[in-house]
Amino acid sequence: MYEACGCPVDLVSQIPGSGVKLGDQQGLALVGQVLAAGLQAICHRHLRLLAAGALGLHNSKSRQTISRRVGLVYEHRSWLKRLRVRKAKWFRRGCRPVVQQDLLGVFRHVSVTKVAFDFDAAQVFEQFAGTGSWQLWHEDGTCNIPGVFSYLADLRDMVDIEFDIYRHHHHTPAGTPRLGWLRNMYYSLVQQLARQDPVWYALTAAARPDKQWRLISYPYITKDTGAGGEATGFLHLDLDLEAYLVDRQGGSRLTSSLSIDHEDAEGCTVVVKGFHRHLQVWHKRLLQRGWKGGGPTTNCSSAYRAEDRAEWGEPIGVPCAAWSVRITLPQLIHGSTPVSKQRRRTILPWFMSIDADHEQLEVEGCLGWSEVRRCHLAP
């Protein structure tokens, strides 16, 4: 007997109606009977009901697609559970295990697992500082990188005007040595431009002992020395020596500067090269001499004595060419030549590490990011 559609009654009478799902064993047995008679023996409507009710397949497909999938599922029925996972898109969601795609909602792809960012510090440093500079950096603890800001040469007139404006408005309080500093110059255009330079940032991140790449530029004053013998000499560590030796606080915060003018040996930064290797021994010597400690910086003008200099070296000049950058470890005693015989201008970015929360900076007691931001935006 046949239905009105021409399908055999004995087969289609067993096919469940819309919305009904047979158990796997009963469904597979029914599919086996239909396949024995030939799928062409039933109409498209009954084929759709068979695919959904017996096997849990999506049935809003062409007859050819449904027939092929019914045949393949039955052929691999011994691996039905695995097939429902591997070909999850074939099956209705309630008829198969939950797969990862089900959990994505409207998204096509799973989220990418975050991995800790890392980079080859030596490769980055030598890309901008030159071949062999990485070894020199580790030996000396200081390095001059020429031409980093050579692109500013065309803007020299504008840079000169800016410095002249700040110099005009600067006042040195009585009894306070200027030492060449422009203590009113924090947010000039050239400073803001320099602080955003990607090469200077990359060099700093690579040179830091902790390889910290999450850095901000902490606003700082500039230097603009006179040419008539202005006193500029000092010698110190940009380091709280006691705090550093306890927990290495500040040990990765590099001293760095951009030179606007050509420097010479009589007007430049001076450093004790390689002193980072002797800092702990020197500290013990200081304590034996009755040293009482310093503060955020350590004054070395008198503390670094003749016997120390004989053993570890004199502070020597490291003059920078115009538009070049100097980077120095904070563990190096450094300072300036005694007097200024020509104009010498420098910009200091003070790249500082900031926590993942983008608030706390690496030096305890320092302003947080939100406070630094407010200072920058203040009228």
ZICOR-V842830 format. One record per residue. N is the residue number from 0. PHI is phi in whole degrees, -180 to 180 (none if undefined). PSI is psi in radians with two decimals (* if undefined). Layout:
# ZICOR-V842830
[[N & PHI & PSI] [N & PHI & PSI]]
This chain:
# ZICOR-V842830
[[0 & none & 2.68] [1 & -132 & 2.60] [2 & -72 & 3.00] [3 & -62 & -0.47] [4 & -80 & -0.15] [5 & 98 & 0.02] [6 & -84 & 2.55] [7 & -63 & 2.26] [8 & -63 & -0.69] [9 & -64 & -0.42] [10 & -89 & -0.91] [11 & -72 & -0.33] [12 & -68 & -0.37] [13 & -90 & -0.25] [14 & -75 & 2.19] [15 & -66 & 2.70] [16 & -75 & 3.11] [17 & -61 & 2.31] [18 & 87 & -0.04] [19 & -105 & 2.35] [20 & -123 & 2.16] [21 & -78 & 2.78] [22 & -66 & 2.81] [23 & -58 & -0.80] [24 & -64 & -0.80] [25 & -69 & -0.70] [26 & -64 & -0.75] [27 & -67 & -0.67] [28 & -62 & -0.75] [29 & -64 & -0.75] [30 & -61 & -0.68] [31 & -60 & -0.73] [32 & -64 & -0.77] [33 & -66 & -0.71] [34 & -65 & -0.60] [35 & -64 & -0.62] [36 & -82 & -0.37] [37 & 102 & 2.22] [38 & -61 & -0.41] [39 & -71 & -0.18] [40 & -77 & -0.28] [41 & -117 & 2.68] [42 & -76 & 3.02] [43 & -64 & -0.65] [44 & -64 & -0.81] [45 & -70 & -0.54] [46 & -64 & -0.70] [47 & -64 & -0.77] [48 & -64 & -0.67] [49 & -64 & -0.83] [50 & -60 & -0.76] [51 & -77 & -0.82] [52 & -78 & -0.55] [53 & -92 & -0.60] [54 & -121 & -0.21] [55 & 78 & 0.36] [56 & -81 & 2.63] [57 & -65 & 2.38] [58 & -121 & 0.18] [59 & -89 & 0.94] [60 & -127 & 3.07] [61 & -72 & 2.80] [62 & -58 & -0.69] [63 & -63 & -0.78] [64 & -67 & -0.78] [65 & -63 & -0.78] [66 & -61 & -0.75] [67 & -64 & -0.75] [68 & -70 & -0.70] [69 & -59 & -0.78] [70 & -64 & -0.74] [71 & -68 & -0.73] [72 & -61 & -0.78] [73 & -66 & -0.68] [74 & -62 & -0.63] [75 & -108 & 0.59] [76 & -62 & -0.45] [77 & -71 & -0.27] [78 & -115 & 0.54] [79 & -59 & -0.75] [80 & -63 & -0.75] [81 & -67 & -0.67] [82 & -64 & -0.65] [83 & -66 & -0.39] [84 & -88 & -0.80] [85 & -68 & -0.59] [86 & -116 & 0.86] [87 & -58 & -0.56] [88 & -70 & -0.28] [89 & -75 & -0.52] [90 & -104 & 2.60] [91 & -65 & 2.56] [92 & -59 & -0.64] [93 & -76 & -0.06] [94 & -113 & 0.29] [95 & -151 & 2.88] [96 & -66 & 2.77] [97 & -70 & 2.30] [98 & -116 & 2.91] [99 & -56 & -0.65] [100 & -61 & -0.53] [101 & -63 & -0.47] [102 & -87 & -0.09] [103 & -86 & -0.20] [104 & 63 & -2.14] [105 & -86 & 0.02] [106 & -95 & 2.49] [107 & -82 & -0.66] [108 & -116 & 2.65] [109 & -73 & 2.72] [110 & -69 & 2.61] [111 & -83 & 2.28] [112 & -68 & 2.23] [113 & -74 & 2.35] [114 & -117 & 2.65] [115 & -61 & 2.25] [116 & -70 & 2.41] [117 & -145 & 2.80] [118 & -155 & 2.82] [119 & -87 & 1.75] [120 & -62 & -0.73] [121 & -63 & -0.74] [122 & -64 & -0.77] [123 & -63 & -0.80] [124 & -63 & -0.82] [125 & -73 & -0.39] [126 & -62 & -0.60] [127 & -107 & -0.44] [128 & -102 & -0.19] [129 & 103 & 2.74] [130 & -61 & 2.34] [131 & 87 & -0.15] [132 & -69 & -0.51] [133 & -65 & -0.78] [134 & -66 & -0.73] [135 & -61 & -0.70] [136 & -60 & -0.78] [137 & -72 & -0.53] [138 & -76 & -0.84] [139 & -92 & -0.51] [140 & 77 & 0.15] [141 & -150 & 2.63] [142 & -157 & 2.36] [143 & -99 & 2.27] [144 & -115 & 1.90] [145 & -75 & 2.61] [146 & 72 & 0.17] [147 & -58 & -0.67] [148 & -111 & 0.53] [149 & -61 & -0.41] [150 & -67 & -0.24] [151 & -84 & -0.15] [152 & -57 & -0.63] [153 & -69 & -0.27] [154 & -105 & 0.28] [155 & -56 & -0.73] [156 & -59 & -0.72] [157 & -67 & -0.71] [158 & -63 & -0.77] [159 & -60 & -0.76] [160 & -62 & -0.76] [161 & -60 & -0.84] [162 & -61 & -0.71] [163 & -64 & -0.66] [164 & -64 & -0.84] [165 & -66 & -0.63] [166 & -65 & -0.69] [167 & -62 & -0.66] [168 & -91 & 0.00] [169 & -83 & 2.44] [170 & -129 & 2.28] [171 & -97 & 1.99] [172 & -58 & 2.57] [173 & -59 & 2.40] [174 & 81 & 0.05] [175 & -113 & 1.97] [176 & -66 & 2.35] [177 & -76 & -0.69] [178 & 56 & 0.43] [179 & 87 & -0.02] [180 & -83 & 2.46] [181 & -100 & 1.63] [182 & -82 & 0.07] [183 & -108 & 0.06] [184 & -109 & 1.74] [185 & -117 & -0.68] [186 & -124 & 0.58] [187 & -65 & 2.83] [188 & -62 & -0.73] [189 & -68 & -0.59] [190 & -65 & -0.80] [191 & -64 & -0.66] [192 & -65 & -0.81] [193 & -63 & -0.68] [194 & -66 & -0.36] [195 & -97 & 0.05] [196 & -67 & 2.17] [197 & -69 & -0.52] [198 & -71 & -0.77] [199 & -61 & -0.73] [200 & -60 & -0.83] [201 & -63 & -0.73] [202 & -61 & -0.74] [203 & -67 & -0.81] [204 & -61 & -0.71] [205 & -69 & -0.64] [206 & -80 & -0.38] [207 & -63 & 2.32] [208 & -57 & -0.54] [209 & -90 & -0.01] [210 & 56 & 0.46] [211 & -70 & 2.18] [212 & -105 & -0.21] [213 & -87 & 1.62] [214 & -126 & 2.63] [215 & -128 & 2.77] [216 & -95 & 2.01] [217 & -82 & 2.17] [218 & -56 & 2.36] [219 & -148 & 2.82] [220 & -74 & 3.00] [221 & -111 & 2.99] [222 & -114 & 2.40] [223 & -149 & 1.56] [224 & -81 & 2.70] [225 & -80 & 3.05] [226 & -111 & 0.16] [227 & -113 & 0.59] [228 & 87 & 0.43] [229 & -62 & 2.38] [230 & -69 & 2.23] [231 & -133 & -0.03] [232 & -72 & 2.40] [233 & -161 & 2.89] [234 & -150 & 2.13] [235 & -160 & 3.10] [236 & -111 & 2.29] [237 & -81 & 1.08] [238 & -161 & 2.35] [239 & -80 & 1.75] [240 & -59 & -0.75] [241 & -63 & -0.82] [242 & -65 & -0.66] [243 & -64 & -0.75] [244 & -73 & -0.32] [245 & -81 & -0.90] [246 & -138 & 0.31] [247 & 65 & 0.38] [248 & -61 & 2.25] [249 & 81 & 0.03] [250 & -73 & -0.19] [251 & -112 & 0.01] [252 & -84 & 1.75] [253 & -74 & 2.61] [254 & -91 & 2.26] [255 & -149 & 2.60] [256 & -151 & 2.63] [257 & -106 & 2.19] [258 & -92 & 2.18] [259 & -83 & -0.54] [260 & -116 & 2.78] [261 & -68 & 2.25] [262 & -103 & 2.77] [263 & -131 & 3.12] [264 & -64 & -0.31] [265 & -96 & -0.08] [266 & -148 & 1.48] [267 & -167 & 3.10] [268 & -72 & 2.50] [269 & -116 & 2.51] [270 & -140 & 2.70] [271 & -97 & 1.70] [272 & -63 & 2.43] [273 & 76 & 0.10] [274 & -68 & -0.32] [275 & -60 & -0.37] [276 & -83 & -0.16] [277 & -120 & 0.08] [278 & -61 & -0.76] [279 & -67 & -0.71] [280 & -64 & -0.72] [281 & -64 & -0.67] [282 & -61 & -0.75] [283 & -61 & -0.67] [284 & -66 & -0.69] [285 & -61 & -0.76] [286 & -64 & -0.66] [287 & -64 & -0.47] [288 & -86 & -0.02] [289 & 90 & 0.31] [290 & -63 & 2.40] [291 & -103 & 0.13] [292 & 95 & 2.91] [293 & -119 & -2.26] [294 & -151 & -2.49] [295 & -58 & -0.52] [296 & -126 & 2.85] [297 & -120 & 2.01] [298 & -71 & 2.17] [299 & -115 & 0.07] [300 & -58 & -0.73] [301 & -107 & -0.43] [302 & -70 & -0.52] [303 & -89 & 1.62] [304 & -85 & 3.08] [305 & -60 & -0.71] [306 & -68 & -0.58] [307 & -66 & -0.77] [308 & -64 & -0.66] [309 & -65 & -0.58] [310 & -87 & -0.67] [311 & -118 & -0.09] [312 & 110 & 2.70] [313 & -82 & 2.68] [314 & -65 & 2.18] [315 & -117 & 2.65] [316 & -71 & 2.47] [317 & -129 & 1.22] [318 & -62 & 2.44] [319 & -106 & 2.47] [320 & -74 & 2.80] [321 & -58 & 2.45] [322 & 71 & 0.28] [323 & -102 & 2.88] [324 & -121 & 2.42] [325 & -111 & 2.37] [326 & -126 & 2.28] [327 & -138 & 2.43] [328 & -65 & 2.52] [329 & -69 & -0.26] [330 & -80 & -0.01] [331 & -95 & 2.28] [332 & -66 & 2.29] [333 & -151 & 2.96] [334 & -179 & -2.45] [335 & -138 & 2.73] [336 & -61 & 2.72] [337 & -62 & -0.75] [338 & -135 & 2.79] [339 & -104 & 2.11] [340 & -107 & -0.10] [341 & -151 & 2.81] [342 & -65 & 2.32] [343 & -140 & 2.03] [344 & -120 & 2.38] [345 & -138 & 2.65] [346 & -119 & 2.33] [347 & -120 & 2.04] [348 & -84 & -0.42] [349 & 46 & 1.16] [350 & -68 & 2.15] [351 & -124 & 2.53] [352 & -72 & 2.47] [353 & -125 & 2.47] [354 & -64 & 2.92] [355 & -62 & -0.38] [356 & -81 & 0.00] [357 & 59 & 0.66] [358 & -133 & -0.97] [359 & -84 & 2.26] [360 & -92 & 2.97] [361 & -74 & -0.33] [362 & -100 & 2.13] [363 & -62 & 2.36] [364 & 89 & -0.13] [365 & -78 & 2.71] [366 & -57 & 2.53] [367 & -81 & 3.04] [368 & -62 & -0.75] [369 & -62 & -0.62] [370 & -72 & -0.72] [371 & -61 & -0.71] [372 & -62 & -0.78] [373 & -62 & -0.65] [374 & -62 & -0.70] [375 & -68 & -0.63] [376 & -88 & -0.17] [377 & -62 & 2.43] [378 & -70 & *]]
